[in-house]
């Protein structure tokens, strides 16, 4: 069997990934000991054998025949079964080869995807020691897909990924959100739970979508065309990307034609300062403007080489860089990467005798950003095994007004389709009961597109796993300083996109999490409560239970003079305000941004009445809990919060859901 080398061209990107099926196996790596298959579903199973060979699949007393195609691929459908097991799955070929997997359960299977809050392990959740010590549930099993990025869709997850039972030895590394969801859901759905976790910290939504889905959403054609070029000619794609990035730089306000920090022919000396890399990330340098800075910095150094050194240099080691870099040597774009240490191959002719300019643009969006680590990690490696150290670095801050640079289309976590190709496509048509999606933090900078992307992702999942696949969306938790006045917020815009995407679709649910965030940590630890809320949403959306899925939901807004009355549905007992006689966090706004004012509020059964502190004629919108980390105090008898929202006063919530 041919082992597929995937991901990107090593000279252009420091990432190489393999996805292969072992030569002595017949079943795809998804099917292994301790797997869980979807109940009441004709589950497909598949794998590789000799071209044209006949196979027999045996499962739960049934025999199914199959035949491998000209490429050796085969597939069969198992009979639909009720929850139960354990069973054995046995595959044999006409030539006598066979593979057997044991301890296969049939229950409900869930795909858990997103970024770091979906990754966050049980060992980092609340009460972690007790959770780990007391975990012993043979009927909750998790398969964690390794981080694999690819420019082309893969047909297999890494063979080293395994289905694991819940035990004290395994559960510490489980996704806390996914695990606590299954544990809570099992209280009302007494069936085995299979959890497939395919998530990558820091990822945007775009890399989780297929190229087809991104084409349909629109606005990504240039990047997708470049990605397609990279599949066949990575060197040409890299050259074209470099030109696009440079064009973006020159389009920034105030950037002159001669301002090219990567170009040795246009080296400017003003505005550069010594970079104390020995102090670590730029936030730790003791420079006031960088103490809480997230954005972009330029780094550069000049390296003097002899002719012999220049001719045999073949590798540039830069040490640790967080997060994303664009690296040039003597004006030639060498590569880009994300997180961890960088090492780039140098094409022949990149270096020359004399002075050589190394310039790196680094984007950091959270903390511990920049170029740092041991000095001996930063060196030019020569063919004879020796190295030339890189020292005397300078830096220059890129103004925030320039915005974030464009993302490389084949970047693992900020590119296009790369994580779909490497971590979703290999799941094939595996039987799945529903999907959990916990992502959005990395898209708050351009939240206006998020609803279209989220709906496109949902369609993409359904094209692969089933036309009515339920999707449970986790709304962003609060993170950042508490507001002292009404503000515009990218996080709030993403929450609104998540709310509307869930409200529009009868097979989707929303878990409100804004009130269980942590102001100083983007990774809140209370994943147990999040699991309870997700399970409640699943009970309504997936299993049809007649219970409100996610707390009070705003239904309409009516203005009468200088008061606005909000009506809520899905309320369990009367609504209440925590910690005061009146709820807080409501705002009345004009049409334009930055025209909002806090409003006094009173609760009356299932309604909230707002009193304006602005001219009645200028009121056009109402918002609730609209900030990165808002304080939300409106709940109902179920203990669930009313979620953040924004409504036009001329349109009901239901109409907004139908007509965005």
C-alpha positions in Angstrom: 0.0 0.0 0.0 1.3 3.5 -0.8 2.0 5.8 2.1 0.6 9.3 1.4 3.0 12.2 2.0 0.9 15.2 2.6 0.8 18.8 4.0 3.3 21.2 2.4 6.5 21.5 0.5 9.3 21.5 3.2 11.2 24.4 1.7 8.1 26.6 1.9 6.6 25.5 5.2 8.0 23.8 8.3 5.3 21.2 8.5 5.3 17.6 7.1 2.5 15.3 7.9 1.8 11.6 7.1 -1.5 9.8 7.0 -1.2 6.2 6.2 -2.8 2.8 6.7 -0.4 0.1 7.9 0.5 -2.3 5.2 -0.8 -5.3 7.2 -4.3 -4.0 7.9 -7.5 -4.2 5.9 -9.6 -1.8 7.9 -9.2 2.0 7.9 -7.5 3.2 11.1 -10.9 4.5 12.4 -11.9 0.9 13.0 -9.9 -0.6 15.8 -10.4 -2.2 19.2 -12.8 -0.3 21.6 -14.4 1.6 18.7 -18.0 2.8 19.0 -20.4 2.6 16.1 -23.6 4.6 15.7 -26.7 2.8 16.8 -29.8 2.4 14.5 -27.6 3.3 11.5 -26.3 1.2 8.6 -22.7 2.1 9.4 -20.2 2.0 6.5 -16.9 0.4 7.1 -14.0 0.6 4.7 -10.3 0.0 4.1 -7.7 -1.2 1.6 -6.9 -4.6 0.1 -5.4 -6.0 -3.1 -7.0 -4.5 -6.2 -10.1 -6.4 -7.2 -10.0 -8.8 -4.2 -13.2 -10.2 -2.7 -13.7 -9.6 1.1 -16.1 -10.9 3.7 -17.1 -8.7 6.7 -18.6 -10.3 9.8 -20.3 -8.3 12.5 -23.0 -9.2 15.1 -23.8 -12.5 13.4 -24.1 -10.9 9.9 -21.9 -11.5 6.8 -21.5 -8.8 4.2 -19.5 -9.3 0.9 -17.4 -6.6 -0.6 -14.8 -6.2 -3.4 -11.8 -3.8 -3.6 -11.8 -1.5 -6.6 -8.9 -0.9 -9.0 -7.1 1.2 -6.4 -7.6 -1.3 -3.6 -10.4 0.6 -1.8 -13.3 -1.3 -0.5 -16.5 -0.5 1.5 -19.3 -2.4 3.1 -22.4 -1.4 5.1 -23.1 -3.1 8.4 -26.6 -3.8 9.6 -28.3 -1.2 11.8 -28.3 -2.3 15.4 -29.7 -1.1 18.7 -27.3 0.0 21.4 -25.2 -2.8 22.8 -22.1 -4.9 22.4 -19.3 -5.6 22.8 -19.0 -7.1 19.3 -16.1 -8.3 17.1 -15.6 -7.0 13.6 -13.8 -9.4 11.3 -12.6 -8.9 7.7 -11.2 -11.7 5.6 -10.1 -11.8 2.0 -10.3 -14.5 -0.6 -6.6 -14.9 -0.5 -6.7 -15.6 3.3 -5.7 -12.3 4.7 -7.7 -11.2 7.8 -8.1 -8.5 10.4 -10.2 -8.7 13.6 -11.0 -5.9 16.0 -12.7 -6.6 19.3 -14.7 -4.8 22.0 -16.7 -2.7 19.6 -19.8 -1.1 21.1 -22.9 0.3 19.4 -24.3 3.6 20.8 -24.2 7.3 19.9 -21.2 8.8 18.3 -20.4 12.6 18.5 -17.9 14.7 16.6 -16.3 17.3 18.8 -14.4 20.0 16.8 -13.1 23.5 17.1 -10.2 25.3 18.7 -8.4 25.3 22.1 -11.5 25.3 24.3 -12.5 22.1 22.7 -9.0 20.7 23.1 -8.7 21.7 26.8 -8.2 18.5 28.7 -10.0 17.1 31.8 -6.7 17.6 33.7 -7.2 21.4 33.3 -10.9 21.5 34.2 -12.3 22.3 37.6 -11.8 19.7 40.3 -9.4 17.9 38.0 -7.8 15.6 40.5 -11.1 14.1 41.6 -12.4 13.9 38.1 -9.4 11.9 37.0 -9.2 9.6 40.0 -12.9 8.7 39.8 -13.2 8.2 36.1 -14.2 4.6 35.3 -16.7 4.3 32.6 -16.2 1.5 30.0 -19.1 3.0 28.0 -17.6 6.4 27.2 -14.8 6.2 24.7 -12.8 8.8 22.9 -10.7 8.9 19.7 -8.6 12.0 19.6 -7.4 12.8 16.1 -3.8 14.1 16.0 -3.1 17.5 14.5 -2.6 17.0 10.8 -2.7 19.8 8.2 -2.9 19.0 4.5 -3.3 20.8 1.2 -5.2 17.8 -0.1 -8.0 15.7 1.5 -6.5 12.6 3.2 -8.2 9.2 3.4 -6.9 8.1 6.8 -6.1 9.5 10.3 -2.7 8.6 11.7 -2.5 4.9 12.5 -1.2 5.9 16.0 -4.6 7.4 17.0 -6.5 5.1 19.2 -10.0 4.6 20.7 -9.6 4.8 24.5 -11.9 3.8 27.3 -12.5 6.2 30.2 -10.2 5.2 33.0 -8.0 7.2 35.4 -5.1 6.5 33.2 -6.7 7.9 30.0 -9.2 10.6 31.0 -6.8 13.3 32.0 -6.0 14.0 28.3 -9.6 13.7 27.1 -11.3 16.9 25.8 -13.1 18.1 28.9 -16.0 19.7 27.0 -16.7 16.6 25.0 -16.2 14.2 27.9 -18.4 16.1 30.4 -21.1 16.4 27.7 -21.2 12.7 27.2 -21.2 11.9 30.9 -24.1 14.2 31.5 -26.0 13.0 28.4 -25.6 9.4 29.5 -27.8 10.1 32.5 -30.9 10.4 30.2 -29.6 8.3 27.2 -28.3 5.1 28.7 -26.2 4.0 25.8 -22.5 3.8 25.0 -21.0 7.2 23.9 -18.3 7.4 21.3 -16.5 10.7 21.0 -14.3 11.7 18.1 -12.3 14.8 19.0 -10.9 16.7 16.0 -9.8 20.1 17.2 -6.7 22.3 17.0 -5.9 25.2 19.3 -5.8 28.7 17.8 -7.6 27.6 14.6 -9.9 29.8 12.6 -13.1 28.4 11.1 -11.9 28.6 7.5 -9.4 25.8 7.6 -12.1 23.4 9.0 -14.2 23.9 5.8 -13.7 22.1 2.5 -12.6 24.0 -0.6 -16.1 23.3 -2.0 -17.8 24.9 1.0 -15.5 27.9 0.9 -16.2 28.5 -2.8 -19.9 28.4 -2.0 -19.6 30.9 0.8 -17.6 33.2 -1.5 -14.8 35.7 -1.1 -12.0 33.1 -1.0 -11.3 32.5 -4.6 -7.8 34.0 -4.7 -6.6 32.0 -1.8 -8.3 28.8 -3.0 -6.7 29.2 -6.4 -3.3 29.6 -4.8 -4.0 26.5 -2.6 -4.9 24.5 -5.7 -1.6 25.7 -7.4 0.3 24.5 -4.3 -1.0 21.0 -4.7 0.9 20.7 -8.0 3.6 23.4 -7.9 4.4 24.5 -4.3 7.4 26.6 -5.4 5.4 28.6 -7.8 2.6 29.0 -5.2 5.2 30.3 -2.7 6.5 32.9 -5.1 3.0 34.1 -5.9 2.1 34.2 -2.2 5.2 36.4 -1.5 4.0 38.9 -4.2 0.5 38.9 -2.6 1.9 39.5 0.9 4.1 42.3 -0.4 1.2 43.9 -2.2 -0.8 43.9 1.1 2.1 45.6 2.9 2.2 48.3 0.3 -1.5 48.8 0.5 -1.3 49.8 4.2 -1.9 53.5 5.0 1.3 55.5 5.2 3.6 52.7 3.7 5.9 54.3 1.2 7.2 52.5 -1.9 10.6 52.4 -0.4 9.5 50.9 2.9 10.3 47.2 2.4 11.9 45.8 5.6 12.6 42.5 3.8 14.5 44.1 0.9 18.3 44.6 1.4 18.2 47.2 -1.4 15.8 49.3 0.7 17.1 49.0 4.2 16.0 51.8 6.5 17.9 52.5 9.7 15.4 54.8 11.4 12.8 53.3 13.7 14.7 50.1 14.5 15.6 49.3 18.1 17.7 46.6 19.8 15.6 43.4 20.4 16.4 41.8 23.8 15.6 38.2 22.7 17.2 36.8 25.8 14.2 38.2 27.8 11.7 36.1 25.9 8.4 37.2 24.4 8.1 40.9 23.5 5.6 41.4 26.3 8.4 40.6 28.8 11.0 43.1 27.4 10.1 45.8 29.8 9.0 48.1 27.0 5.7 49.8 28.0 4.2 49.9 24.6 4.7 46.1 24.2 3.6 45.0 27.7 0.1 44.1 26.5 0.7 44.4 22.8 -0.8 42.0 20.3 -0.2 42.6 16.7 2.8 42.6 14.4 6.5 43.2 14.8 9.4 43.1 12.4 12.6 41.4 13.4 15.8 41.6 11.4 19.5 40.8 11.6 22.5 41.0 9.2 24.8 38.0 8.8 28.3 38.3 7.3 29.4 35.2 5.4 32.4 34.1 3.4 32.0 32.8 -0.1 32.5 29.2 1.1 29.9 29.6 3.9 27.3 31.1 1.5 27.7 28.3 -1.0 27.2 25.5 1.5 24.5 27.0 3.7 21.4 24.9 3.5 19.2 25.5 6.5 18.0 28.5 8.6 17.1 27.7 12.2 15.2 30.5 14.0 14.2 28.8 17.3 10.8 29.4 18.8 8.4 31.9 17.2 4.9 32.6 18.4 2.6 32.8 16.6 2.8 33.3 12.8 5.9 34.4 10.9 6.8 35.4 7.3 10.5 35.0 6.8 12.7 36.6 4.1 16.4 36.2 3.4 18.0 38.8 1.1 14.5 39.7 -0.2 13.6 36.1 -1.0 10.5 34.8 0.8 11.6 31.6 2.6 8.5 30.4 4.4 5.9 30.8 7.1 5.0 28.8 10.2 2.8 28.7 13.3 3.9 28.0 16.8 6.9 26.0 17.9 10.4 26.1 16.4 11.1 27.2 12.8 13.6 25.6 10.5 13.6 26.5 6.8 15.5 25.0 3.9 17.3 27.6 1.8 17.1 27.3 -1.9 20.5 27.5 -3.7 21.6 31.1 -4.4 19.7 32.6 -1.5 22.9 33.7 0.3 26.0 35.4 -0.9 29.4 36.5 0.2 29.3 39.6 2.5 26.2 40.9 4.4 23.0 39.0 4.2 19.7 40.3 5.5 17.3 38.1 7.5 13.9 39.8 8.1 10.9 38.2 9.9 7.4 39.5 10.3 5.7 38.0 13.4 2.0 38.2 14.2 1.0 37.5 17.8 -2.6 37.6 18.9 -2.7 36.4 22.5 0.4 36.3 24.7 4.0 35.2 24.9 4.5 36.4 21.4 7.5 36.9 19.2 11.0 35.4 18.5 12.6 34.0 21.5 14.3 31.0 23.2 17.9 29.9 23.6 20.3 31.8 21.4 22.0 28.6 20.1 18.7 27.7 18.4 19.1 30.6 16.0 21.8 29.8 13.5 22.6 29.2 9.9 23.4 25.5 9.4 26.1 24.6 6.9 26.6 21.5 4.8 29.7 20.5 6.7 27.8 20.3 10.0 29.0 23.7 11.4 26.8 26.7 12.0 26.9 30.4 12.1 25.0 32.0 15.0 22.4 34.7 14.4 22.8 37.7 16.7 22.3 41.4 17.1 18.6 41.4 16.4 16.5 44.6 15.9 12.8 45.1 16.0 10.2 47.6 14.8 6.5 47.7 15.8 4.0 47.7 13.0 1.2 50.2 13.7 -2.1 48.6 14.7 -3.8 50.6 12.0 -2.2 48.3 9.5 -4.4 45.5 10.6 -3.6 41.8 10.5 -1.6 40.5 7.5 -3.3 38.0 5.2 -3.1 34.3 6.1 -1.2 31.9 4.0 -3.8 29.7 2.2 -2.0 26.5 3.3 -1.3 27.7 6.9 -2.4 24.9 9.3 -4.7 26.9 11.6 -5.4 30.1 9.7 -5.4 28.9 6.1 -8.2 27.4 3.9 -9.4 23.8 4.0 -6.2 22.6 5.6 -7.8 21.1 8.7 -10.8 19.8 6.9 -8.3 18.0 4.6 -6.2 16.6 7.4 -8.7 16.0 10.2 -12.3 15.9 8.9 -12.0 14.3 5.4 -10.2 11.2 6.9 -13.3 10.5 8.9 -15.2 9.7 5.7 -18.8 8.8 6.2 -18.3 7.4 9.7 -21.7 7.1 11.5 -22.2 10.2 13.7 -25.3 11.2 15.8 -24.3 14.9 16.0 -21.5 17.5 16.0 -20.3 19.8 18.8 -18.6 23.0 17.6 -16.6 25.2 20.0 -14.7 27.8 18.0 -14.8 31.5 17.2 -12.2 33.2 19.3 -9.8 33.3 16.4 -12.4 34.9 14.1 -13.3 37.9 16.4 -11.2 40.2 14.3 -13.6 39.9 11.3 -16.7 38.7 12.9 -19.0 40.1 10.2 -18.3 37.0 8.0 -18.7 34.5 10.8 -22.4 33.6 10.4 -22.0 32.8 6.7 -18.9 30.7 7.5 -20.6 28.8 10.4 -23.6 28.0 8.3 -21.3 26.9 5.5 -19.4 24.7 7.9 -22.7 23.1 9.1 -23.7 22.4 5.5 -20.2 20.9 4.9 -20.5 18.6 7.9 -23.9 17.5 6.7 -22.6 16.8 3.2 -20.2 14.4 4.7 -22.0 12.8 7.7 -25.7 13.2 6.9 -28.2 15.7 5.6 -29.8 16.4 8.9 -26.8 16.1 11.2 -27.6 17.9 14.4 -25.1 20.6 15.4 -24.6 22.0 18.9 -22.9 25.4 18.9 -21.1 26.6 21.9 -21.4 30.4 22.2 -18.1 32.2 23.1 -17.4 32.5 26.8 -16.6 35.9 28.4 -13.0 36.9 28.3 -11.3 40.2 28.9 -11.9 43.2 31.2 -15.5 43.9 32.4 -17.0 46.8 30.5 -17.7 50.2 32.2 -19.6 51.7 29.3 -21.2 50.3 26.1 -18.5 49.1 23.6 -18.3 47.5 20.2 -17.0 44.0 20.5 -15.8 41.4 18.0 -16.6 38.6 20.5 -20.2 39.9 20.9 -20.6 39.9 17.1 -19.4 36.3 16.9 -21.9 35.3 19.7 -24.6 37.0 17.7 -23.6 35.1 14.6 -23.7 31.9 16.6 -27.1 32.7 18.0 -28.6 33.4 14.7 -27.0 30.4 13.0 -28.5 28.1 15.7 -31.9 29.8 15.7 -32.3 29.5 11.9 -31.9 25.7 11.9 -34.3 23.3 13.6 -31.5 20.7 13.9 -29.1 23.1 15.7 -28.8 24.1 19.3 -27.0 26.7 21.3 -25.1 26.4 24.6 -24.8 29.8 26.2 -21.4 30.1 27.9 -20.9 33.9 28.3 -21.5 33.8 32.1 -19.0 30.9 32.8 -16.0 32.5 31.2 -13.0 33.9 33.0 -11.9 37.5 32.4 -8.2 36.7 32.6 -8.1 33.4 30.9 -9.5 32.6 27.5 -9.7 29.0 28.5 -12.4 28.8 31.3 -12.1 25.7 33.5 -15.8 25.1 34.3 -16.3 22.6 31.5 -18.6 20.6 33.7 -21.3 23.2 33.6 -20.7 23.6 29.9 -21.2 19.9 29.5 -24.5 20.1 31.3 -25.8 22.8 29.1 -24.7 21.0 25.9 -26.4 17.8 27.1 -29.6 19.8 27.8 -29.5 21.2 24.3 -29.0 17.7 22.8 -31.9 16.3 24.7 -34.2 18.9 23.0 -32.6 19.1 19.5 -31.4 15.5 19.0 -33.7 13.4 21.2 -36.9 15.6 21.0 -37.5 16.2 24.7 -40.0 18.9 25.4 -37.7 21.1 27.5 -36.3 24.6 26.9 -32.8 23.9 25.4 -30.8 26.9 26.5 -32.6 29.3 28.9 -34.6 32.3 28.1 -34.5 33.4 24.4 -35.6 36.9 23.3 -38.6 36.7 21.0 -39.5 40.3 20.2 -38.9 44.0 21.0 -41.7 46.6 21.1 -41.1 50.3 21.5 -43.6 52.6 23.1 -42.3 56.1 23.5 -39.1 56.1 25.6 -39.7 52.5 26.8 -38.9 49.2 25.1 -40.6 45.9 26.0 -38.7 42.7 25.4 -40.6 39.4 25.3 -38.8 36.1 26.0 -39.7 32.5 25.2 -38.4 29.1 26.5 -38.6 30.5 30.0 -38.7 28.0 33.0 -40.7 29.8 35.7 -40.4 33.6 36.0 -37.2 35.3 35.1 -35.0 36.6 37.9 -32.1 39.0 38.2 -29.1 37.7 40.2 -27.6 40.0 42.8 -30.0 42.9 42.4 -33.6 43.9 42.0 -33.1 44.7 38.4 -31.1 43.0 35.6 -28.2 44.9 34.1 -26.4 44.8 30.8 -29.2 46.1 28.5 -28.4 48.8 26.0 -30.5 51.0 23.7 -28.7 52.2 20.6 -29.1 54.4 17.5 -28.5 53.1 14.0 -24.8 53.8 13.9 -22.0 52.2 15.9 -20.9 53.7 19.2 -24.4 55.2 19.9 -25.4 52.8 22.7 -26.4 53.8 26.2 -27.1 51.5 29.2 -30.8 51.2 30.0 -32.6 50.7 33.2 -34.5 47.4 33.2 -37.4 45.8 35.1 -38.6 42.2 34.8 -42.3 41.3 34.6 -42.9 37.6 34.2 -41.5 36.7 30.8 -40.9 40.3 29.8 -38.2 42.9 30.5 -39.1 46.6 30.2 -36.3 49.0 29.3 -36.3 52.7 30.1 -34.2 54.9 27.8 -31.6 57.5 28.7 -31.5 58.8 25.2 -34.1 60.6 22.9 -36.8 58.1 22.1 -36.8 59.0 18.4 -33.1 57.9 18.1 -33.7 54.4 19.5 -33.2 51.8 16.7 -31.6 48.8 18.4 -31.5 47.0 21.7 -28.5 44.9 22.9 -27.9 42.7 25.9 -24.6 41.5 27.3 -22.7 43.1 24.5 -19.0 43.1 25.3 -16.0 40.8 25.2 -16.6 39.9 28.9 -20.0 41.3 29.9 -21.7 41.0 33.2 -25.0 39.1 32.6 -27.5 38.8 35.5 -30.8 37.7 33.8 -31.7 34.0 34.4 -34.7 31.8 34.8 -35.8 29.1 37.2 -33.7 26.5 35.4 -30.6 28.3 36.4 -29.8 29.1 32.8 -28.9 32.6 31.6 -30.6 34.7 28.9 -28.0 34.8 26.2 -26.5 37.9 24.5 -28.4 39.3 21.6 -29.0 42.3 19.4 -32.4 43.2 17.9 -33.6 45.9 15.6 -36.7 47.6 17.0 -38.4 47.3 13.7 -37.9 43.6 13.4 -38.8 40.7 15.7 -36.3 38.1 16.7 -38.1 35.5 14.6 -38.0 37.7 11.5 -34.2 38.3 12.0 -33.6 34.6 12.1 -35.4 34.2 8.8 -34.0 37.4 7.2 -30.5 38.2 8.4 
